[in-house]
Amino acid sequence: MTGHPTQHADTRNEGAERILIVSDIHSNIEALEACLADARARGSFTRIWNIGDTVGYGPDPVAVLDTLRAIDVPVLSVKGNHDRTSIKNLWAQPDNYHRHADYLNWLDMSDADRTLLRAWPEEVVDLGFRIVHDPDNRYVTHASTANEVLTKTTEATHVAVGHSHHPGYFVSASAPGEPVRCGPFVPFNDGDVLTFQEGHRYLINPGSVGHPRDGDARTGYLLATIEGDAVTIEARRIPYDVEATAKKLRERNYPAILQEMFRFGY
């Protein structure tokens, strides 16, 4: 792999691992709480992969970070582009809605919150997956990009990304070291179950917890069961109280366009 150094996690438990995979929470505590409640109702999980952009856009960065801190299983978090922005010394940019929202998040967070974000790695390898928000600062939305990312991934078989806010996956019938030839992007729909095939490599994206952009305003996440090389992924999309989030955005003077984006999933 190229770019930032990759950290390795060594927290494997005995037997099968059940992983809650989330990304792009974007300071939306109502959506995060809905995902956690739904995942817990479907059985326990042994760890969480949080694939970046934990803050930005939404109105509750501190509540989201506090919730992640309080979870009683390992939480492996990596930085996203909004996390990188929100730990800098920012200034208001009212003509740029996403930077203005980052600025309001920055005002809300304490030095301890920013220190936590700053400590997160750019990427991590765990259980055969490279976990990275935006490899080479790119959206992975086309097969050609997925081919490049998987080809550069030499320390893991599979990759989990975020950034695009679209849940789905790419797959290539190739073992590590063989040429990667992914097919087209396959969207995840609620209730889909994907069982990895032996001799194939996968690049998965859980979509966005807090700010979906695929025309479906429901929050979403993935549940992975991993035992050795066997991997099964279940996709979930669930409703949450988006009006409560929109009300906070309005009351806290976030850019008005975000209310509609959250409500309608774009």
N, C-alpha and C positions, 0 to 999 in steps of 0.2 A: 504494500500500500504506500501511497505517497501522501505528503501533507503532514498534518499534525500527528504527534506520537499517539499510539493507541494504548489505552489501559486494558488490562486483563482482569476480569473478576474471577474469584476462586471460591465462590459461595455455594457450590453444588451440594444439594441434599441427597440423602439416600432415596432411591426409587425415582418415580416420575416427578418432574417439576411441572407446576401449573403457573403460568406467567400471565399476568395482566399487562397487556401492551397498550400504552397510551401515547399520544403525541399532540402537540399544538393545543395544549390546555388553554392557553391565552387568557389567564387571569379570570376564568369563568368558574366560580366556585359552585354554582348551581349545577352546571354540567358535570363537573368532576364528582360531586357528591352523588349524582344520579348514576354515573358509571360505577363508582365504588359499591353503592348499594346493590345494583344489579349483579355485579360480579360476585359479591358475597352471597347473594341469594342463590346463585348457581353453584355454590361450593367454595371451599377455601382456595386461596392462591398462595404460592410460596414466595413469590417475589414480583416486583413491578419493573418493567422497562419503560422509562419516561424519555421519549425520543426528541425532546427539545421544544423550544418555543413555549415554555411554561408560562411566561409572562407576555405582556403586550396585548393591545386591543381591548381586552376586557377590564372590568372595574375593580377586581379583587385580587391583586397580586399577593398581598400579605396573607390573606385567608387561604389561598391555594398553597403557598409555600408552607404555612403552618400545618395544613392538612397532610402534606407529603411528609413533613418532619415527624408527624405523630403516628404514621402507619407502622404497624408492628411486624412487618416483613422487610427484607432488604429492598431498597428502591435504588435502582441504577439509573441515574439521570445524566443526560448529555446536554451541552449547550445547543440552542438554536440561534438563528440570526437575531430575533428580537431579544433573547436573553443577552446576547453580546452587546446589543445597543443599550439595553436598560441598565447596564452596570457602568456606563460611561457618565461623565458629567454632561447632562443634556440641557438643552434650552428649548423653549416652546417654539413649535413650528406649526402655527394654526392653519397654514395653507397646505399642509401635508398631513392627512388625517392619521396615518399609522404612526408617523413620528411624533405627532402631538399626543397620541394615546400612550406611546412609550414614555414620553416626558411625564405625563400624569402618573403612570406606574412608578417611574423613578422617584417622584415626589412622595409617593405613598410608602415606599420601601425604606427600611432602616439600613444602616451600615452593615448590620449582621445579615440582613436579607441579601444585600449585594455581594457580601463576602461568600455566602453560600453559592450563589449563581457563578461567581468568579471561580470557585473551586471545582465546578463540574468540568469533566473532560470534554474535549471535542468529540471523541468517540470511544467506545469500549467494545471488547470482544467478550462474549459470554455464551456458553452452551452452544458453540458452533455458529453463532451469529455475530456479525459486525453490526454494531448499533451506532448509527450516525444520522444526524438530522438532515443535513444538506451536503452530501459529498461533493467536494470541490466547489462549494457554494452554488450548486445546481439543483434544479427541479428534476426529479427522475419520473418523467411522464411519457417517455418514448422508449421503444425497445433499444434503439441505438445507445441511449444514455445508460440504460440498465446493463447492456453488454459491457460498456466501459467500466461501470462501477464494479460489477462482478469480476471482471478480468483483473482489475487492480486489487481485489480483495483476496489476499493470499494467506491470511491468518485465520480465516473462517470459511465455512462452506456457503453460508447464506448471509443475507444482508437485511436489516430492518431500518427503514428510513421514515422521515416525516416530510414536512415542508409544503407539499402540494395541497394538503387538506382533502385529498381524494383517497378513500380506502380501496385497496386492491393489491394485485401482485403481478409480477413477471416470473416466468419459469423458463429455464434452459435445460435441455436434455444433455447435460455435460457434467462430468465429475471435475473436481478441482484439478487445474492444470490443463484441462482440455479446452478447445475453443468454445467461447460462450456465444450462443445464438438464441436469444430470447424471442418468444412470440409476443404478440400484442398485449397491452395492459388488460388485465381481467378485473373488473370492479368487484368488490365485495358487497353483497347485499345482506340485510339482516337475516341471521340464521344460517348463512352459508358455512359449510364445513369443508376445509381443504386438508387433505392428507398428503404429505410430501411423498413423492415417489423416489425410490432408491435410484441413485445415479443421476439425479437432477439437482439443480441449484435454483434457489428461490430468492427473490427480492420482494419483500412485503412492506405495505404501508397501512397503518391502522386508521388513516384519516385524521380528522381533528375532533378532539373532545369538545373544545370550546367555541370553535368558529368554522363549522363545516362550509364547504364551498361547492358542493356537488348538487345543489338544488334541493337538498333534504336537510332541514334545520335540526333534525334530531341529533343528539350527541352519539358518539360511537367509540368502540374500542375492540380489541381482539383478545381472545383467551387462547393461549398456546399450551398444549400438553407436550412435554419433551421427555423422552426416556431413551437415553443413548442417542442413536441416529434417527429414531422414530419421532416425527413431528406431526401434530394435528393442530389446525388453527380453526377456531370458531369466531365468526364475525357477529357483532352485536350493534344494533341501532335502536335507541330508546328515546322517548320524549323526556324533556325536562322543562322546568319552569323558565322558559326563555323570556317571558314578560317581566319576571323579577329581575333578570339581568338587564333587560332594556330599560327598566325603570331606574336602576342604579346608574346606567350610562347617562341617562337624561339628567338625573339629579346631581351628578358629579361633573357635569359639563364636558362630557366626552363628545367628540365630533358626532353630529346627528346621523351621519350616514351609517355609523356602526350599528345603530338600533335596527335599521332595516336589513343590514347584512346578516346580523344574528338571527333576526326573525325568519328570514326567507332562505338562509343557507347559501349565500353567494359571496 
